[in-house]
């Protein structure tokens, strides 16, 4: 018979509940504040459902009625510097943090609604209604509530989407020398999301001060926890990552508070992440003013049993028993909260003159439609005083440098000059500079700032996004290959790319994302793609594609100064190439929106970028066509050099766009459309394009070559243009 020994988890796992002694020992001020917050949130949510029923809430109304105890109990003891991220059902999380901020953590039931509290209620309601005075200027609505000043980093419409960002904030808190903590709230459905589990692992490995706070309300819309997971005790998940875990009754705000204080003690003393599971219940359906029983997936009896455990009633009952308030006092708290919401509504709505008996939003409160695209990216004013240099016209002393040496050298220089820069990614700290030497020498020189990550793209790029939003650090995230970005597409596109605009257009997101195209290296369909076409059509990102070592230095310096997320695309074919760079100068900038004319000509404008610039020049020489060759350098919609492109097209009246990769995800497709719209009157023939094939490159050497464009394909493209010119 084999010998068997029961194993125990590394971390403790407890169920915490209160006793009468706990309620007696609780500060009366704490209980009074809890009661006040609970009633303010309840009255707020009832108002939202009322307005939704009138058709005045555009979009969903995810009510937190029934779940207020978890948010209030966990947040009431936090400081403003502590931070929270929330879920799509996040009104209670946002309001609890905002109310704690404006009240310094203490509310008086006798005078519950101060001027500051009234402003919070009105601005939050305005945001949910999509109005200009909202915290995100109407762009966030119900699911994207953010107020950085209060430590409310943002609620999130993607299930589990805000969790990696919260970990980034926790990293910044820890390495910023504070004892502050972050709580990331999510629902039971998010426990099956990869980004959440990836982040739990990363936070545990790096000992980050973050609480993973799951509100287990038993249903992800209508699917039960028992159906969706083999272990319905969701706090058990944390044990697999060595994270201390608490299970607590979410209908008991004091129990939640006590669990949170224990978790805080662990985090504030450097013990790493914690996990709290609150068992709670939403009294209404996933969205709107009807109970779940109206849709057939819950019984009225089940709903009644949970309503009998209402957290508002629980706190009131305990306070009455302790002689701290009476029933009329509780009624006055309720009345104050309801009157506050009536006052907020009165400031936002008016009688609809076209529909007697109905209300409408006061027309003057809507955002100006001219604001629709403001803040997709910043205005670039942070570059106003930098020293620019154009390598193509530089006539000073030069030295030769390999492209990959320039990558490592400029990062070394910037990290030496700016202590905020942190590099993270897979294997960036080992192998003498990562898989290609791009971080060579940096790990030893900048200890603690070159972070080798687990293989968990969602977690580490989202963590980088959270660091960027925090503002104390400037992350540089490396994706070993562009294809890996699609593993982390939510964080890259839904979170980082949209964050500035979605939350009102003002908060900077200073993050650089580096990656390398590897077509021709034999790594096959899932490692080789060119991401330019996808990123150029995705809002929020700036995109640069250097074709030389000298350009790389200037473009990376600019990328590391911009207050926007910037994708820096590299290519393995360029790493070994040697080129001239300004001698001893790693501090110059190449301006945003400045292309380079690599060859002056009059027959055709050939536009390319990255590794295809050199073969384009070779093809031009082979054909003898007098082509003007433009190296774009900046690829995104806001940064492309239309002036240089336009001047060339007015001269040549013909365009050939050259890129290496697949036609389906082509950058040239978007660029061609834009050129047609802007310069159609100057074109004497259709725009021609050189691309790879439809399929991703294969491992087979011959099939790989057949799938991508090279010099031969560019020559063929130029000959096609020549025929369009009548054979000249």
FIMI-903523 format. One record per residue (C-alpha): y, x, z. Coordinates in steps of 0.05 Angstrom, whole numbers, plus 5000, padded with zeros to 4 digits. Last residue first. Example, Ala and Ser with C-alpha at 12.3 -4.5 7.8 and 13.67 -1.06 7.14 Angstrom:
2
497952735143/491052465156/
END
This chain:
728
610551433626/604550993608/608250333605/610650353678/604849913698/600150433667/603350953713/602250503773/594850473757/594851233748/597851303817/592350863847/586951273813/589951913840/590151593909/582851413903/581052133885/585152413943/581551993995/580151274013/574451064058/568050664048/564951103994/565751714038/561951374094/556551144046/555551864022/555352164092/550851614120/553751394187/557350794157/564750674149/567049964164/566149494106/571549204061/572949854025/578150384039/585350294018/590050463961/595149923948/599449713888/605849313893/606548873832/611149133776/618549213762/620549153835/628049143852/628848393859/622848363906/625948823957/625848474024/620447944015/615948373972/616848954020/614748524079/608448274044/606548984024/607349224095/602848684123/597348844073/598649594080/596549604153/589549414132/584749064178/580848754120/582149324070/578549844112/581650524125/584951104091/591950854075/596450904014/601850413993/604250473921/611050193904/615150133840/622550033824/623750783831/631150823853/631950153888/625150273918/627350943949/633650673981/629650084009/624350524041/629550974073/633450384101/627249994120/625250534170/619950164211/621650084285/621749334300/615849154257/611449724281/609650324239/613950914258/611851574225/612951264156/611551884112/615051724047/612952043982/617551993921/613252053860/614752433796/607752333767/604452993750/597652693765/594753273804/601253423841/601752693863/594552713887/595853323931/602052983962/597852373977/592352814005/597353094055/600452424075/593652094086/592452394155/598051994190/602351564145/603451304074/608551024026/608851233953/615351033919/614451093843/617851443785/624051763816/621852323862/623452673928/617452923968/615952894042/621352374057/620752274132/621451604168/626251464225/625550804262/625751084332/628951764334/625052414333/626252764399/626953494419/624253794483/618254224464/622354794435/619655504440/619755604364/620954974324/614154784296/610655044234/603754784219/596354914232/591154374220/585454334270/587453674301/589453354235/582653124211/581252834280/586952334271/592352124321/595451444334/600651374389/601150654412/607550534451/608650034507/616149944517/621150294562/621750874513/622051574542/614751774535/614551504463/620751914445/617652554471/611252374435/615052284369/618652954374/612453354391/607952984342/612853094285/612453844293/604853824297/604453414232/602452724208/604852324268/603051584272/607551184318/606750454339/611350024383/607749454416/610648784439/607848304389/601448424350/602048494274/603249244276/597749314327/592349024283/594449404220/595150064256/588250064290/584850544240/577350494253/572351044266/568150924328/564250274320/562250324246/559551024245/560751684282/560052104219/566652484226/569752234162/573951704195/575551914266/582151564283/584651814350/587651444409/593651494455/596650904493/603551044523/606250574576/613350404598/612949644606/620149444621/621848784656/627348414621/624547944569/623147334612/615947404637/612747274570/617147774533/615848374577/608548224589/606148064518/603548744496/600948944564/597348294581/594847894521/594548484473/591949104509/589148764571/585548224532/583248694477/579649164526/573049204489/577249144426/580749784446/574150154442/574750134367/580750604372/576551184397/577151594461/582251104488/587351514526/592351204574/599051544589/601951214650/609251264671/609751174746/614550844796/615950244750/610849754778/610149454709/607650134683/602650214739/600049514726/599149664652/595450304669/590749904713/589749444653/587950054611/583150284666/579749624681/578849354611/576550024585/570950114635/567150754623/569351044690/575951414691/578052144692/584952164721/589752724704/595352644756/591552844819/592353584806/597353744752/595954464734/588354424741/587653774702/592853964649/589654584620/587254244557/589153504554/588353424478/582453894476/578153454432/573153124479/577653204539/581653814558/576854354580/570853884579/573753544641/579753144664/580652714601/573252504607/574751754598/581951584607/588051694650/594452114646/599952034697/607352154683/611952014742/612852754758/617252844697/619053554675/612353874685/608853254659/613353274597/611854004583/604353944592/604353324548/608153704495/603254284498/596853874497/598753494434/601854104402/595354484412/591753914378/596253994317/595154744314/601455154323/605455634281/612255864305/619155704278/626255994281/631555524255/632155154189/630054454210/630553964152/623553674154/623153774230/628853294243/631653414313/634352934365/637253094433/637052484478/643252104501/642151404474/634651394481/634550914541/638350434497/631950284459/633349534457/627049334493/621248984460/619448254453/625648174495/629547684452/624947314403/626246594423/633046704455/636746414395/633445754414/638145724474/634045554535/634044824557/638644644614/644144324572/639343774551/638343504622/630843374623/629242644612/628042044654/625541344638/627840654658/631840564595/629540994537/635141264494/639941404551/634441794589/636641804661/637542514684/633243104704/634243814728/638943784787/636143124811/629143424808/631143964858/634243454905/628043014902/623943634916/628043804978/627443085001/619843134997/619743775038/624543495090/620342855096/613843245107/617043665161/619843025192/612942705191/610143315227/615443235280/613742495287/606542685298/608243165353/609643915353/607844535394/603744155445/597444555432/593743935408/599543765363/599344465333/591844405321/592543735287/598343955244/594644575220/588444175202/592343605170/595744085122/589144435108/585943775085/578843725114/578142975105/580043095032/573743505026/569242935048/573042445005/571942864943/564542904954/564142154965/568142024902/562942404863/564342994818/562843134745/564442434720/571342524690/574842054739/570842394794/574843024781/581042684808/586842504761/593942774760/593343344709/589243964697/582744224726/581743554760/584843384827/583343524900/582044254887/577144504939/576345114983/571445645005/575446275012/572246924990/575747555012/574448244984/577148915007/579449544972/580350245000/579950495072/586750835069/589450585135/593450035103/587249785066/582649705126/588049395169/589948925113/582848665109/582948495183/589648155176/587047775115/581047515155/585747275209/590246925159/584446585124/581946335191/588946085207/589445715141/583045325154/581344945089/579545615058/573645695105/572046445104/567346945073/569647665084/567648295046/567949035056/567349374986/561549834972/561349624898/554949224902/557448924967/563248604931/558648124893/556247824959/563147514967/561147014913/555946664955/553346274896/548646834877/545046664811/551646484779/554345954732/550245334750/550945434826/558445554816/559044874784/561444754713/566844204710/573244614704/570445244736/568044854797/566145034869/573345154894/571745874908/578646174914/577046914904/581447444934/580248154911/584548524962/587649174937/589349824972/585850294923/580150744945/579251064876/571750914869/572650234902/578550054857/574650264796/568549854815/572649234831/576449334766/570149334724/567848704761/574348344746/574748584674/567648354661/568947624678/563447274717/567347254782/573146964743/569946274745/570446274821/577946304818/582846884821/587947184868/589647924868/592648174933/596548824934/597849274993/603549695021/602150325062/606950735020/606751434991/607851254918/600751454905/598050864945/603150364921/602450594849/594850524852/595749824882/600249634824/595049874776/589649484813/593948864805/594348974730/586649014728/586248334764/591447964722/586647754667/581347454712/581646794674/587346884624/593146434642/596046934692/600646904752/605647464757/607848054799/610347634858/613148184903/619447784918/623948204874/618648204820/618947454810/613547224761/610446554743/606146534681/601545924685/606445354696/611845574648/612646304630/617946274577/622945834613/627746394635/622046754670/624546564739/626945894713/634345774700/633145724625/628245144629/620845104611/619044524658/614744994699/620445484701/625244944725/620344754780/620245484804/627845524800/628744884840/623745044895/626245764903/633445534904/631945024958/628745565001/634945994994/639545425014/635145295075/629844755076/625844735140/631044595192/626844315249/620444615220/623745315225/620745795174/618946525184/616647065136/623347365120/625346675095/627046875023/620847315016/615946855051/618246285007/617146714944/610246944965/607946244985/611045954923/607446434876/600646334908/601545584912/603645534839/597745954817/592545544781/592846014721/591246564770/595547004814/598047704826/600747894894/604848464922/606648774989/613749014989/616248325010/611948385072/605448015083/603647575143/604646895109/600847125046/593547035066/594246375104/599146075055/594946234993/588346015022/591045405056/594445124994/587844974960/587744214969/593344104919/593544714874/595244304812/594244594743/599644234703/598244404630/603244414573/610144114567/611543794634/616043184623/610542714599/611842224655/605042384686/606943114684/613142954723/609142614777/604043184777/609643694786/612643284842/606043254879/605544004871/612344124902/611043654959/604544024974/607944704968/613444505016/608444195063/604044805067/609945275074/612644885134/605944835168/604645575159/611445745185/610345315246/603545645258/606546335254/612346155299/607545865350/604046545351/596546475349/592846565415/591645825425/589045755354/584446345363/581946075430/580045415397/575345825353/576546065282/571546245228/569546905195/563347015154/561947755150/559848285100/560349005121/559949565068/554450045050/549349485040/542849525080/536049725053/529449465081/524049995081/517449935044/511550415041/506950274984/500050005000/
END
